[in-house]
Amino acid sequence: MSTKELVVAKIQHLPDSFAEELNDFVDFLVIRQDRTRWQLWQQFAESSQIAESDFSDYLINLEQYENRLAQGEIKW
């Protein structure tokens, strides 16, 4: 039995409640294979992380952002 066949057999025994999570993971694996899409995903994930940080991280994030601007790593 091939690896793909083993994976399919395991999937068929999973409860339906795992289907959405498994589908998301498969999408993640597909995106990871496409360099451009993977870079976009990483940028999105970084932006989401910054956006979801609580206010206590705001000053630290602002200082890091200003330092990166000053060093020319990012542009305004």
PDB file of N, CA, C, O and CB in Angstrom:
ATOM      1  N   MET A   1       0.843  -1.167   0.000  1.00  0.00           N
ATOM      2  CA  MET A   1       0.000   0.000   0.000  1.00  0.00           C
ATOM      3  C   MET A   1       0.901   1.247   0.000  1.00  0.00           C
ATOM      4  O   MET A   1       1.847   1.338   0.782  1.00  0.00           O
ATOM      5  CB  MET A   1      -0.966  -0.011   1.226  1.00  0.00           C
ATOM      6  N   SER A   2       0.596   2.196  -0.879  1.00  0.00           N
ATOM      7  CA  SER A   2       1.403   3.416  -0.985  1.00  0.00           C
ATOM      8  C   SER A   2       1.096   4.360   0.187  1.00  0.00           C
ATOM      9  O   SER A   2       0.104   4.197   0.896  1.00  0.00           O
ATOM     10  CB  SER A   2       1.136   4.133  -2.342  1.00  0.00           C
ATOM     11  N   THR A   3       1.962   5.327   0.361  1.00  0.00           N
ATOM     12  CA  THR A   3       1.760   6.312   1.424  1.00  0.00           C
ATOM     13  C   THR A   3       0.441   7.051   1.240  1.00  0.00           C
ATOM     14  O   THR A   3      -0.294   7.268   2.204  1.00  0.00           O
ATOM     15  CB  THR A   3       2.922   7.312   1.457  1.00  0.00           C
ATOM     16  N   LYS A   4       0.141   7.437  -0.001  1.00  0.00           N
ATOM     17  CA  LYS A   4      -1.124   8.142  -0.265  1.00  0.00           C
ATOM     18  C   LYS A   4      -2.316   7.267   0.119  1.00  0.00           C
ATOM     19  O   LYS A   4      -3.284   7.748   0.708  1.00  0.00           O
ATOM     20  CB  LYS A   4      -1.220   8.549  -1.758  1.00  0.00           C
ATOM     21  N   GLU A   5      -2.240   5.993  -0.215  1.00  0.00           N
ATOM     22  CA  GLU A   5      -3.340   5.080   0.124  1.00  0.00           C
ATOM     23  C   GLU A   5      -3.490   4.943   1.637  1.00  0.00           C
ATOM     24  O   GLU A   5      -4.609   4.861   2.145  1.00  0.00           O
ATOM     25  CB  GLU A   5      -3.105   3.696  -0.510  1.00  0.00           C
ATOM     26  N   LEU A   6      -2.367   4.918   2.359  1.00  0.00           N
ATOM     27  CA  LEU A   6      -2.411   4.838   3.818  1.00  0.00           C
ATOM     28  C   LEU A   6      -3.063   6.095   4.407  1.00  0.00           C
ATOM     29  O   LEU A   6      -3.873   6.014   5.330  1.00  0.00           O
ATOM     30  CB  LEU A   6      -0.987   4.651   4.391  1.00  0.00           C
ATOM     31  N   VAL A   7      -2.698   7.240   3.865  1.00  0.00           N
ATOM     32  CA  VAL A   7      -3.271   8.505   4.339  1.00  0.00           C
ATOM     33  C   VAL A   7      -4.770   8.530   4.088  1.00  0.00           C
ATOM     34  O   VAL A   7      -5.542   8.902   4.971  1.00  0.00           O
ATOM     35  CB  VAL A   7      -2.594   9.707   3.649  1.00  0.00           C
ATOM     36  N   VAL A   8      -5.182   8.143   2.902  1.00  0.00           N
ATOM     37  CA  VAL A   8      -6.616   8.129   2.564  1.00  0.00           C
ATOM     38  C   VAL A   8      -7.364   7.177   3.498  1.00  0.00           C
ATOM     39  O   VAL A   8      -8.456   7.498   3.967  1.00  0.00           O
ATOM     40  CB  VAL A   8      -6.831   7.708   1.077  1.00  0.00           C
ATOM     41  N   ALA A   9      -6.786   6.016   3.768  1.00  0.00           N
ATOM     42  CA  ALA A   9      -7.434   5.055   4.665  1.00  0.00           C
ATOM     43  C   ALA A   9      -7.591   5.646   6.064  1.00  0.00           C
ATOM     44  O   ALA A   9      -8.632   5.474   6.699  1.00  0.00           O
ATOM     45  CB  ALA A   9      -6.624   3.742   4.729  1.00  0.00           C
ATOM     46  N   LYS A  10      -6.564   6.340   6.543  1.00  0.00           N
ATOM     47  CA  LYS A  10      -6.658   6.963   7.862  1.00  0.00           C
ATOM     48  C   LYS A  10      -7.708   8.061   7.876  1.00  0.00           C
ATOM     49  O   LYS A  10      -8.468   8.188   8.835  1.00  0.00           O
ATOM     50  CB  LYS A  10      -5.305   7.530   8.283  1.00  0.00           C
ATOM     51  N   ILE A  11      -7.751   8.854   6.810  1.00  0.00           N
ATOM     52  CA  ILE A  11      -8.729   9.940   6.721  1.00  0.00           C
ATOM     53  C   ILE A  11     -10.149   9.381   6.769  1.00  0.00           C
ATOM     54  O   ILE A  11     -11.022   9.956   7.418  1.00  0.00           O
ATOM     55  CB  ILE A  11      -8.519  10.758   5.427  1.00  0.00           C
ATOM     56  N   GLN A  12     -10.376   8.283   6.096  1.00  0.00           N
ATOM     57  CA  GLN A  12     -11.716   7.701   6.042  1.00  0.00           C
ATOM     58  C   GLN A  12     -12.204   7.227   7.414  1.00  0.00           C
ATOM     59  O   GLN A  12     -13.407   7.078   7.630  1.00  0.00           O
ATOM     60  CB  GLN A  12     -11.734   6.541   5.065  1.00  0.00           C
ATOM     61  N   HIS A  13     -11.271   6.991   8.336  1.00  0.00           N
ATOM     62  CA  HIS A  13     -11.653   6.546   9.677  1.00  0.00           C
ATOM     63  C   HIS A  13     -11.785   7.700  10.667  1.00  0.00           C
ATOM     64  O   HIS A  13     -12.180   7.485  11.813  1.00  0.00           O
ATOM     65  CB  HIS A  13     -10.638   5.552  10.194  1.00  0.00           C
ATOM     66  N   LEU A  14     -11.464   8.909  10.245  1.00  0.00           N
ATOM     67  CA  LEU A  14     -11.598  10.064  11.128  1.00  0.00           C
ATOM     68  C   LEU A  14     -13.057  10.492  11.226  1.00  0.00           C
ATOM     69  O   LEU A  14     -13.825  10.332  10.277  1.00  0.00           O
ATOM     70  CB  LEU A  14     -10.732  11.230  10.628  1.00  0.00           C
ATOM     71  N   PRO A  15     -13.427  11.032  12.369  1.00  0.00           N
ATOM     72  CA  PRO A  15     -14.787  11.583  12.480  1.00  0.00           C
ATOM     73  C   PRO A  15     -14.938  12.793  11.566  1.00  0.00           C
ATOM     74  O   PRO A  15     -13.962  13.483  11.272  1.00  0.00           O
ATOM     75  CB  PRO A  15     -15.107  11.977  13.946  1.00  0.00           C
ATOM     76  N   ASP A  16     -16.160  13.044  11.122  1.00  0.00           N
ATOM     77  CA  ASP A  16     -16.427  14.171  10.229  1.00  0.00           C
ATOM     78  C   ASP A  16     -16.015  15.510  10.847  1.00  0.00           C
ATOM     79  O   ASP A  16     -15.717  16.463  10.127  1.00  0.00           O
ATOM     80  CB  ASP A  16     -17.904  14.205   9.868  1.00  0.00           C
ATOM     81  N   SER A  17     -15.998  15.576  12.163  1.00  0.00           N
ATOM     82  CA  SER A  17     -15.647  16.831  12.822  1.00  0.00           C
ATOM     83  C   SER A  17     -14.212  17.259  12.532  1.00  0.00           C
ATOM     84  O   SER A  17     -13.871  18.428  12.710  1.00  0.00           O
ATOM     85  CB  SER A  17     -15.845  16.701  14.315  1.00  0.00           C
ATOM     86  N   PHE A  18     -13.378  16.338  12.092  1.00  0.00           N
ATOM     87  CA  PHE A  18     -11.997  16.666  11.750  1.00  0.00           C
ATOM     88  C   PHE A  18     -11.831  17.116  10.301  1.00  0.00           C
ATOM     89  O   PHE A  18     -10.759  17.584   9.918  1.00  0.00           O
ATOM     90  CB  PHE A  18     -11.115  15.476  12.008  1.00  0.00           C
ATOM     91  N   ALA A  19     -12.867  16.980   9.502  1.00  0.00           N
ATOM     92  CA  ALA A  19     -12.756  17.247   8.066  1.00  0.00           C
ATOM     93  C   ALA A  19     -12.316  18.676   7.767  1.00  0.00           C
ATOM     94  O   ALA A  19     -11.442  18.884   6.925  1.00  0.00           O
ATOM     95  CB  ALA A  19     -14.080  16.974   7.386  1.00  0.00           C
ATOM     96  N   GLU A  20     -12.903  19.663   8.440  1.00  0.00           N
ATOM     97  CA  GLU A  20     -12.559  21.058   8.171  1.00  0.00           C
ATOM     98  C   GLU A  20     -11.109  21.348   8.567  1.00  0.00           C
ATOM     99  O   GLU A  20     -10.379  22.008   7.827  1.00  0.00           O
ATOM    100  CB  GLU A  20     -13.514  22.000   8.925  1.00  0.00           C
ATOM    101  N   GLU A  21     -10.702  20.858   9.722  1.00  0.00           N
ATOM    102  CA  GLU A  21      -9.324  21.073  10.179  1.00  0.00           C
ATOM    103  C   GLU A  21      -8.327  20.383   9.241  1.00  0.00           C
ATOM    104  O   GLU A  21      -7.283  20.948   8.916  1.00  0.00           O
ATOM    105  CB  GLU A  21      -9.146  20.550  11.624  1.00  0.00           C
ATOM    106  N   LEU A  22      -8.647  19.190   8.820  1.00  0.00           N
ATOM    107  CA  LEU A  22      -7.782  18.469   7.896  1.00  0.00           C
ATOM    108  C   LEU A  22      -7.706  19.183   6.556  1.00  0.00           C
ATOM    109  O   LEU A  22      -6.633  19.269   5.960  1.00  0.00           O
ATOM    110  CB  LEU A  22      -8.280  17.038   7.704  1.00  0.00           C
ATOM    111  N   ASN A  23      -8.828  19.694   6.078  1.00  0.00           N
ATOM    112  CA  ASN A  23      -8.856  20.444   4.826  1.00  0.00           C
ATOM    113  C   ASN A  23      -7.980  21.691   4.919  1.00  0.00           C
ATOM    114  O   ASN A  23      -7.255  22.012   3.977  1.00  0.00           O
ATOM    115  CB  ASN A  23     -10.294  20.834   4.468  1.00  0.00           C
ATOM    116  N   ASP A  24      -8.044  22.399   6.056  1.00  0.00           N
ATOM    117  CA  ASP A  24      -7.192  23.575   6.261  1.00  0.00           C
ATOM    118  C   ASP A  24      -5.719  23.194   6.233  1.00  0.00           C
ATOM    119  O   ASP A  24      -4.898  23.915   5.666  1.00  0.00           O
ATOM    120  CB  ASP A  24      -7.531  24.259   7.591  1.00  0.00           C
ATOM    121  N   PHE A  25      -5.384  22.065   6.843  1.00  0.00           N
ATOM    122  CA  PHE A  25      -3.992  21.627   6.874  1.00  0.00           C
ATOM    123  C   PHE A  25      -3.500  21.259   5.472  1.00  0.00           C
ATOM    124  O   PHE A  25      -2.367  21.575   5.108  1.00  0.00           O
ATOM    125  CB  PHE A  25      -3.832  20.432   7.821  1.00  0.00           C
ATOM    126  N   VAL A  26      -4.335  20.606   4.703  1.00  0.00           N
ATOM    127  CA  VAL A  26      -3.968  20.266   3.321  1.00  0.00           C
ATOM    128  C   VAL A  26      -3.747  21.553   2.517  1.00  0.00           C
ATOM    129  O   VAL A  26      -2.792  21.645   1.745  1.00  0.00           O
ATOM    130  CB  VAL A  26      -5.075  19.383   2.651  1.00  0.00           C
ATOM    131  N   ASP A  27      -4.621  22.539   2.695  1.00  0.00           N
ATOM    132  CA  ASP A  27      -4.427  23.840   2.029  1.00  0.00           C
ATOM    133  C   ASP A  27      -3.098  24.461   2.429  1.00  0.00           C
ATOM    134  O   ASP A  27      -2.385  25.007   1.587  1.00  0.00           O
ATOM    135  CB  ASP A  27      -5.578  24.803   2.371  1.00  0.00           C
ATOM    136  N   PHE A  28      -2.764  24.379   3.718  1.00  0.00           N
ATOM    137  CA  PHE A  28      -1.483  24.893   4.204  1.00  0.00           C
ATOM    138  C   PHE A  28      -0.318  24.208   3.492  1.00  0.00           C
ATOM    139  O   PHE A  28       0.623  24.878   3.066  1.00  0.00           O
ATOM    140  CB  PHE A  28      -1.366  24.693   5.725  1.00  0.00           C
ATOM    141  N   LEU A  29      -0.369  22.903   3.360  1.00  0.00           N
ATOM    142  CA  LEU A  29       0.710  22.164   2.689  1.00  0.00           C
ATOM    143  C   LEU A  29       0.829  22.569   1.220  1.00  0.00           C
ATOM    144  O   LEU A  29       1.935  22.689   0.694  1.00  0.00           O
ATOM    145  CB  LEU A  29       0.467  20.648   2.797  1.00  0.00           C
ATOM    146  N   VAL A  30      -0.310  22.777   0.561  1.00  0.00           N
ATOM    147  CA  VAL A  30      -0.300  23.192  -0.847  1.00  0.00           C
ATOM    148  C   VAL A  30       0.311  24.584  -0.979  1.00  0.00           C
ATOM    149  O   VAL A  30       1.139  24.825  -1.858  1.00  0.00           O
ATOM    150  CB  VAL A  30      -1.735  23.175  -1.435  1.00  0.00           C
ATOM    151  N   ILE A  31      -0.103  25.497  -0.103  1.00  0.00           N
ATOM    152  CA  ILE A  31       0.428  26.868  -0.152  1.00  0.00           C
ATOM    153  C   ILE A  31       1.929  26.869   0.094  1.00  0.00           C
ATOM    154  O   ILE A  31       2.667  27.624  -0.538  1.00  0.00           O
ATOM    155  CB  ILE A  31      -0.279  27.766   0.886  1.00  0.00           C
ATOM    156  N   ARG A  32       2.375  26.030   1.003  1.00  0.00           N
ATOM    157  CA  ARG A  32       3.806  25.982   1.348  1.00  0.00           C
ATOM    158  C   ARG A  32       4.671  25.584   0.154  1.00  0.00           C
ATOM    159  O   ARG A  32       5.853  25.926   0.103  1.00  0.00           O
ATOM    160  CB  ARG A  32       4.038  25.001   2.497  1.00  0.00           C
ATOM    161  N   GLN A  33       4.098  24.876  -0.790  1.00  0.00           N
ATOM    162  CA  GLN A  33       4.848  24.439  -1.971  1.00  0.00           C
ATOM    163  C   GLN A  33       5.014  25.549  -3.010  1.00  0.00           C
ATOM    164  O   GLN A  33       5.883  25.461  -3.878  1.00  0.00           O
ATOM    165  CB  GLN A  33       4.154  23.250  -2.608  1.00  0.00           C
ATOM    166  N   ASP A  34       4.192  26.587  -2.924  1.00  0.00           N
ATOM    167  CA  ASP A  34       4.230  27.704  -3.866  1.00  0.00           C
ATOM    168  C   ASP A  34       4.942  28.869  -3.179  1.00  0.00           C
ATOM    169  O   ASP A  34       4.393  29.486  -2.266  1.00  0.00           O
ATOM    170  CB  ASP A  34       2.778  28.114  -4.335  1.00  0.00           C
ATOM    171  N   ARG A  35       6.155  29.165  -3.616  1.00  0.00           N
ATOM    172  CA  ARG A  35       7.007  30.150  -2.934  1.00  0.00           C
ATOM    173  C   ARG A  35       6.315  31.512  -2.771  1.00  0.00           C
ATOM    174  O   ARG A  35       6.351  32.096  -1.688  1.00  0.00           O
ATOM    175  CB  ARG A  35       8.312  30.328  -3.708  1.00  0.00           C
ATOM    176  N   THR A  36       5.693  32.013  -3.827  1.00  0.00           N
ATOM    177  CA  THR A  36       5.044  33.320  -3.768  1.00  0.00           C
ATOM    178  C   THR A  36       3.896  33.307  -2.762  1.00  0.00           C
ATOM    179  O   THR A  36       3.789  34.202  -1.923  1.00  0.00           O
ATOM    180  CB  THR A  36       4.530  33.728  -5.157  1.00  0.00           C
ATOM    181  N   ARG A  37       3.048  32.301  -2.850  1.00  0.00           N
ATOM    182  CA  ARG A  37       1.913  32.201  -1.927  1.00  0.00           C
ATOM    183  C   ARG A  37       2.397  32.011  -0.494  1.00  0.00           C
ATOM    184  O   ARG A  37       1.788  32.534   0.439  1.00  0.00           O
ATOM    185  CB  ARG A  37       0.987  31.038  -2.332  1.00  0.00           C
ATOM    186  N   TRP A  38       3.493  31.264  -0.309  1.00  0.00           N
ATOM    187  CA  TRP A  38       4.033  31.035   1.023  1.00  0.00           C
ATOM    188  C   TRP A  38       4.548  32.350   1.629  1.00  0.00           C
ATOM    189  O   TRP A  38       4.327  32.615   2.811  1.00  0.00           O
ATOM    190  CB  TRP A  38       5.163  29.984   0.970  1.00  0.00           C
ATOM    191  N   GLN A  39       5.230  33.167   0.824  1.00  0.00           N
ATOM    192  CA  GLN A  39       5.709  34.459   1.307  1.00  0.00           C
ATOM    193  C   GLN A  39       4.533  35.356   1.684  1.00  0.00           C
ATOM    194  O   GLN A  39       4.576  36.040   2.707  1.00  0.00           O
ATOM    195  CB  GLN A  39       6.586  35.144   0.241  1.00  0.00           C
ATOM    196  N   LEU A  40       3.487  35.356   0.865  1.00  0.00           N
ATOM    197  CA  LEU A  40       2.294  36.142   1.189  1.00  0.00           C
ATOM    198  C   LEU A  40       1.656  35.652   2.494  1.00  0.00           C
ATOM    199  O   LEU A  40       1.210  36.455   3.314  1.00  0.00           O
ATOM    200  CB  LEU A  40       1.272  36.067   0.035  1.00  0.00           C
ATOM    201  N   TRP A  41       1.617  34.334   2.674  1.00  0.00           N
ATOM    202  CA  TRP A  41       1.052  33.769   3.893  1.00  0.00           C
ATOM    203  C   TRP A  41       1.863  34.203   5.112  1.00  0.00           C
ATOM    204  O   TRP A  41       1.294  34.562   6.143  1.00  0.00           O
ATOM    205  CB  TRP A  41       1.002  32.235   3.801  1.00  0.00           C
ATOM    206  N   GLN A  42       3.194  34.170   4.994  1.00  0.00           N
ATOM    207  CA  GLN A  42       4.038  34.566   6.116  1.00  0.00           C
ATOM    208  C   GLN A  42       3.829  36.048   6.459  1.00  0.00           C
ATOM    209  O   GLN A  42       3.783  36.414   7.634  1.00  0.00           O
ATOM    210  CB  GLN A  42       5.520  34.297   5.790  1.00  0.00           C
ATOM    211  N   GLN A  43       3.703  36.891   5.437  1.00  0.00           N
ATOM    212  CA  GLN A  43       3.448  38.307   5.682  1.00  0.00           C
ATOM    213  C   GLN A  43       2.095  38.495   6.367  1.00  0.00           C
ATOM    214  O   GLN A  43       1.970  39.288   7.300  1.00  0.00           O
ATOM    215  CB  GLN A  43       3.496  39.102   4.361  1.00  0.00           C
ATOM    216  N   PHE A  44       1.094  37.767   5.902  1.00  0.00           N
ATOM    217  CA  PHE A  44      -0.232  37.832   6.513  1.00  0.00           C
ATOM    218  C   PHE A  44      -0.176  37.375   7.968  1.00  0.00           C
ATOM    219  O   PHE A  44      -0.753  38.019   8.844  1.00  0.00           O
ATOM    220  CB  PHE A  44      -1.233  36.971   5.721  1.00  0.00           C
ATOM    221  N   ALA A  45       0.512  36.274   8.228  1.00  0.00           N
ATOM    222  CA  ALA A  45       0.604  35.744   9.589  1.00  0.00           C
ATOM    223  C   ALA A  45       1.306  36.732  10.511  1.00  0.00           C
ATOM    224  O   ALA A  45       0.889  36.923  11.654  1.00  0.00           O
ATOM    225  CB  ALA A  45       1.346  34.402   9.594  1.00  0.00           C
ATOM    226  N   GLU A  46       2.372  37.361  10.019  1.00  0.00           N
ATOM    227  CA  GLU A  46       3.090  38.353  10.823  1.00  0.00           C
ATOM    228  C   GLU A  46       2.191  39.553  11.110  1.00  0.00           C
ATOM    229  O   GLU A  46       2.153  40.046  12.237  1.00  0.00           O
ATOM    230  CB  GLU A  46       4.380  38.810  10.103  1.00  0.00           C
ATOM    231  N   SER A  47       1.474  40.018  10.102  1.00  0.00           N
ATOM    232  CA  SER A  47       0.562  41.149  10.285  1.00  0.00           C
ATOM    233  C   SER A  47      -0.544  40.804  11.269  1.00  0.00           C
ATOM    234  O   SER A  47      -0.910  41.627  12.107  1.00  0.00           O
ATOM    235  CB  SER A  47      -0.043  41.574   8.944  1.00  0.00           C
ATOM    236  N   SER A  48      -1.075  39.601  11.172  1.00  0.00           N
ATOM    237  CA  SER A  48      -2.131  39.173  12.089  1.00  0.00           C
ATOM    238  C   SER A  48      -1.624  39.111  13.515  1.00  0.00           C
ATOM    239  O   SER A  48      -2.323  39.494  14.454  1.00  0.00           O
ATOM    240  CB  SER A  48      -2.682  37.815  11.674  1.00  0.00           C
ATOM    241  N   GLN A  49      -0.410  38.629  13.669  1.00  0.00           N
ATOM    242  CA  GLN A  49       0.170  38.528  15.002  1.00  0.00           C
ATOM    243  C   GLN A  49       0.316  39.916  15.623  1.00  0.00           C
ATOM    244  O   GLN A  49       0.008  40.107  16.799  1.00  0.00           O
ATOM    245  CB  GLN A  49       1.535  37.817  14.946  1.00  0.00           C
ATOM    246  N   ILE A  50       0.782  40.876  14.841  1.00  0.00           N
ATOM    247  CA  ILE A  50       0.935  42.244  15.337  1.00  0.00           C
ATOM    248  C   ILE A  50      -0.434  42.834  15.663  1.00  0.00           C
ATOM    249  O   ILE A  50      -0.609  43.473  16.700  1.00  0.00           O
ATOM    250  CB  ILE A  50       1.672  43.127  14.298  1.00  0.00           C
ATOM    251  N   ALA A  51      -1.392  42.620  14.782  1.00  0.00           N
ATOM    252  CA  ALA A  51      -2.734  43.181  14.983  1.00  0.00           C
ATOM    253  C   ALA A  51      -3.419  42.588  16.209  1.00  0.00           C
ATOM    254  O   ALA A  51      -4.199  43.269  16.874  1.00  0.00           O
ATOM    255  CB  ALA A  51      -3.595  42.941  13.747  1.00  0.00           C
ATOM    256  N   GLU A  52      -3.135  41.335  16.509  1.00  0.00           N
ATOM    257  CA  GLU A  52      -3.796  40.663  17.617  1.00  0.00           C
ATOM    258  C   GLU A  52      -3.062  40.825  18.941  1.00  0.00           C
ATOM    259  O   GLU A  52      -3.563  40.401  19.982  1.00  0.00           O
ATOM    260  CB  GLU A  52      -3.946  39.210  17.307  1.00  0.00           C
ATOM    261  N   SER A  53      -1.888  41.432  18.911  1.00  0.00           N
ATOM    262  CA  SER A  53      -1.153  41.619  20.166  1.00  0.00           C
ATOM    263  C   SER A  53      -1.926  42.605  21.038  1.00  0.00           C
ATOM    264  O   SER A  53      -2.580  43.522  20.543  1.00  0.00           O
ATOM    265  CB  SER A  53       0.307  42.130  19.901  1.00  0.00           C
ATOM    266  N   ASP A  54      -1.831  42.391  22.337  1.00  0.00           N
ATOM    267  CA  ASP A  54      -2.581  43.298  23.213  1.00  0.00           C
ATOM    268  C   ASP A  54      -1.871  44.643  23.329  1.00  0.00           C
ATOM    269  O   ASP A  54      -0.745  44.799  22.857  1.00  0.00           O
ATOM    270  CB  ASP A  54      -2.767  42.674  24.610  1.00  0.00           C
ATOM    271  N   PHE A  55      -2.521  45.596  23.947  1.00  0.00           N
ATOM    272  CA  PHE A  55      -2.028  46.964  23.994  1.00  0.00           C
ATOM    273  C   PHE A  55      -0.699  47.074  24.721  1.00  0.00           C
ATOM    274  O   PHE A  55       0.075  47.992  24.449  1.00  0.00           O
ATOM    275  CB  PHE A  55      -3.043  47.854  24.656  1.00  0.00           C
ATOM    276  N   SER A  56      -0.416  46.152  25.646  1.00  0.00           N
ATOM    277  CA  SER A  56       0.848  46.206  26.379  1.00  0.00           C
ATOM    278  C   SER A  56       2.042  46.025  25.457  1.00  0.00           C
ATOM    279  O   SER A  56       3.145  46.471  25.771  1.00  0.00           O
ATOM    280  CB  SER A  56       0.873  45.145  27.465  1.00  0.00           C
ATOM    281  N   ASP A  57       1.829  45.380  24.330  1.00  0.00           N
ATOM    282  CA  ASP A  57       2.904  45.191  23.347  1.00  0.00           C
ATOM    283  C   ASP A  57       3.016  46.371  22.392  1.00  0.00           C
ATOM    284  O   ASP A  57       3.952  46.433  21.594  1.00  0.00           O
ATOM    285  CB  ASP A  57       2.673  43.913  22.553  1.00  0.00           C
ATOM    286  N   TYR A  58       2.080  47.303  22.463  1.00  0.00           N
ATOM    287  CA  TYR A  58       2.028  48.382  21.485  1.00  0.00           C
ATOM    288  C   TYR A  58       3.309  49.210  21.473  1.00  0.00           C
ATOM    289  O   TYR A  58       3.870  49.466  20.407  1.00  0.00           O
ATOM    290  CB  TYR A  58       0.841  49.278  21.767  1.00  0.00           C
ATOM    291  N   LEU A  59       3.773  49.628  22.639  1.00  0.00           N
ATOM    292  CA  LEU A  59       4.956  50.482  22.707  1.00  0.00           C
ATOM    293  C   LEU A  59       6.178  49.748  22.177  1.00  0.00           C
ATOM    294  O   LEU A  59       6.969  50.321  21.426  1.00  0.00           O
ATOM    295  CB  LEU A  59       5.201  50.951  24.146  1.00  0.00           C
ATOM    296  N   ILE A  60       6.339  48.496  22.558  1.00  0.00           N
ATOM    297  CA  ILE A  60       7.478  47.702  22.076  1.00  0.00           C
ATOM    298  C   ILE A  60       7.408  47.565  20.558  1.00  0.00           C
ATOM    299  O   ILE A  60       8.411  47.742  19.867  1.00  0.00           O
ATOM    300  CB  ILE A  60       7.498  46.298  22.745  1.00  0.00           C
ATOM    301  N   ASN A  61       6.225  47.250  20.047  1.00  0.00           N
ATOM    302  CA  ASN A  61       6.060  47.112  18.597  1.00  0.00           C
ATOM    303  C   ASN A  61       6.342  48.428  17.880  1.00  0.00           C
ATOM    304  O   ASN A  61       6.961  48.438  16.816  1.00  0.00           O
ATOM    305  CB  ASN A  61       4.645  46.629  18.263  1.00  0.00           C
ATOM    306  N   LEU A  62       5.891  49.533  18.458  1.00  0.00           N
ATOM    307  CA  LEU A  62       6.118  50.840  17.857  1.00  0.00           C
ATOM    308  C   LEU A  62       7.609  51.169  17.830  1.00  0.00           C
ATOM    309  O   LEU A  62       8.120  51.674  16.831  1.00  0.00           O
ATOM    310  CB  LEU A  62       5.347  51.923  18.623  1.00  0.00           C
ATOM    311  N   GLU A  63       8.293  50.884  18.916  1.00  0.00           N
ATOM    312  CA  GLU A  63       9.736  51.142  18.971  1.00  0.00           C
ATOM    313  C   GLU A  63      10.477  50.286  17.942  1.00  0.00           C
ATOM    314  O   GLU A  63      11.375  50.774  17.256  1.00  0.00           O
ATOM    315  CB  GLU A  63      10.283  50.863  20.389  1.00  0.00           C
ATOM    316  N   GLN A  64      10.101  49.023  17.838  1.00  0.00           N
ATOM    317  CA  GLN A  64      10.731  48.143  16.851  1.00  0.00           C
ATOM    318  C   GLN A  64      10.467  48.654  15.436  1.00  0.00           C
ATOM    319  O   GLN A  64      11.362  48.647  14.590  1.00  0.00           O
ATOM    320  CB  GLN A  64      10.212  46.696  17.004  1.00  0.00           C
ATOM    321  N   TYR A  65       9.250  49.092  15.188  1.00  0.00           N
ATOM    322  CA  TYR A  65       8.886  49.616  13.878  1.00  0.00           C
ATOM    323  C   TYR A  65       9.708  50.865  13.562  1.00  0.00           C
ATOM    324  O   TYR A  65      10.239  51.000  12.460  1.00  0.00           O
ATOM    325  CB  TYR A  65       7.377  49.934  13.822  1.00  0.00           C
ATOM    326  N   GLU A  66       9.813  51.778  14.531  1.00  0.00           N
ATOM    327  CA  GLU A  66      10.595  52.994  14.316  1.00  0.00           C
ATOM    328  C   GLU A  66      12.065  52.677  14.077  1.00  0.00           C
ATOM    329  O   GLU A  66      12.701  53.311  13.235  1.00  0.00           O
ATOM    330  CB  GLU A  66      10.453  53.932  15.510  1.00  0.00           C
ATOM    331  N   ASN A  67      12.609  51.720  14.793  1.00  0.00           N
ATOM    332  CA  ASN A  67      14.005  51.319  14.589  1.00  0.00           C
ATOM    333  C   ASN A  67      14.211  50.735  13.194  1.00  0.00           C
ATOM    334  O   ASN A  67      15.205  51.029  12.530  1.00  0.00           O
ATOM    335  CB  ASN A  67      14.430  50.297  15.654  1.00  0.00           C
ATOM    336  N   ARG A  68      13.264  49.907  12.755  1.00  0.00           N
ATOM    337  CA  ARG A  68      13.373  49.321  11.417  1.00  0.00           C
ATOM    338  C   ARG A  68      13.268  50.399  10.345  1.00  0.00           C
ATOM    339  O   ARG A  68      13.956  50.331   9.326  1.00  0.00           O
ATOM    340  CB  ARG A  68      12.285  48.254  11.202  1.00  0.00           C
ATOM    341  N   LEU A  69      12.402  51.403  10.572  1.00  0.00           N
ATOM    342  CA  LEU A  69      12.314  52.523   9.638  1.00  0.00           C
ATOM    343  C   LEU A  69      13.637  53.276   9.586  1.00  0.00           C
ATOM    344  O   LEU A  69      14.138  53.590   8.506  1.00  0.00           O
ATOM    345  CB  LEU A  69      11.173  53.476  10.038  1.00  0.00           C
ATOM    346  N   ALA A  70      14.208  53.566  10.772  1.00  0.00           N
ATOM    347  CA  ALA A  70      15.455  54.315  10.852  1.00  0.00           C
ATOM    348  C   ALA A  70      16.609  53.574  10.187  1.00  0.00           C
ATOM    349  O   ALA A  70      17.501  54.197   9.611  1.00  0.00           O
ATOM    350  CB  ALA A  70      15.794  54.603  12.301  1.00  0.00           C
ATOM    351  N   GLN A  71      16.592  52.260  10.267  1.00  0.00           N
ATOM    352  CA  GLN A  71      17.665  51.454   9.693  1.00  0.00           C
ATOM    353  C   GLN A  71      17.445  51.185   8.202  1.00  0.00           C
ATOM    354  O   GLN A  71      18.303  50.595   7.547  1.00  0.00           O
ATOM    355  CB  GLN A  71      17.782  50.135  10.445  1.00  0.00           C
ATOM    356  N   GLY A  72      16.312  51.611   7.670  1.00  0.00           N
ATOM    357  CA  GLY A  72      16.030  51.425   6.267  1.00  0.00           C
ATOM    358  C   GLY A  72      15.537  50.034   5.903  1.00  0.00           C
ATOM    359  O   GLY A  72      15.451  49.696   4.723  1.00  0.00           O
ATOM    360  N   GLU A  73      15.214  49.227   6.902  1.00  0.00           N
ATOM    361  CA  GLU A  73      14.709  47.864   6.641  1.00  0.00           C
ATOM    362  C   GLU A  73      13.333  47.914   5.984  1.00  0.00           C
ATOM    363  O   GLU A  73      13.010  47.088   5.129  1.00  0.00           O
ATOM    364  CB  GLU A  73      14.638  47.048   7.955  1.00  0.00           C
ATOM    365  N   ILE A  74      12.534  48.884   6.391  1.00  0.00           N
ATOM    366  CA  ILE A  74      11.210  49.078   5.811  1.00  0.00           C
ATOM    367  C   ILE A  74      11.057  50.539   5.428  1.00  0.00           C
ATOM    368  O   ILE A  74      11.776  51.398   5.938  1.00  0.00           O
ATOM    369  CB  ILE A  74      10.092  48.644   6.798  1.00  0.00           C
ATOM    370  N   LYS A  75      10.143  50.815   4.549  1.00  0.00           N
ATOM    371  CA  LYS A  75       9.919  52.181   4.093  1.00  0.00           C
ATOM    372  C   LYS A  75       8.531  52.636   4.484  1.00  0.00           C
ATOM    373  O   LYS A  75       7.608  51.825   4.554  1.00  0.00           O
ATOM    374  CB  LYS A  75      10.110  52.291   2.579  1.00  0.00           C
ATOM    375  N   TRP A  76       8.371  53.925   4.739  1.00  0.00           N
ATOM    376  CA  TRP A  76       7.111  54.536   5.112  1.00  0.00           C
ATOM    377  C   TRP A  76       6.133  54.505   4.009  1.00  0.00           C
ATOM    378  O   TRP A  76       5.010  54.985   4.165  1.00  0.00           O
ATOM    379  CB  TRP A  76       7.309  55.922   5.550  1.00  0.00           C
TER     380      TRP A  76
END
